């Protein structure tokens, strides 16, 4: 069961990146952003970081040592956004 922010982020990721192979109903908080989950690559992650900065009012920096954890799963990204958002 996903919370509202997880659902919102999943829908934005799927929509912004035109992920035709990923359906919202198959996604959970545990879904990895890389590999067998959303299947994102580093360019996709940059696009997601830009989307998040515009929508939620804070910057995700490429030099953040926690990026591997932040972008591990939808739930991890959602938790980070929830803790840092200004909008």
HELIX and SHEET records of a PDB file:
HELIX    1   1 UNK A    4  UNK A   16  1                                  13    
HELIX    2   2 UNK A   24  UNK A   26  5                                   3    
HELIX    3   3 UNK A   42  UNK A   56  1                                  15    
HELIX    4   4 UNK A   67  UNK A   70  1                                   4    
HELIX    5   5 UNK A   74  UNK A   84  1                                  11    
END                                                                             
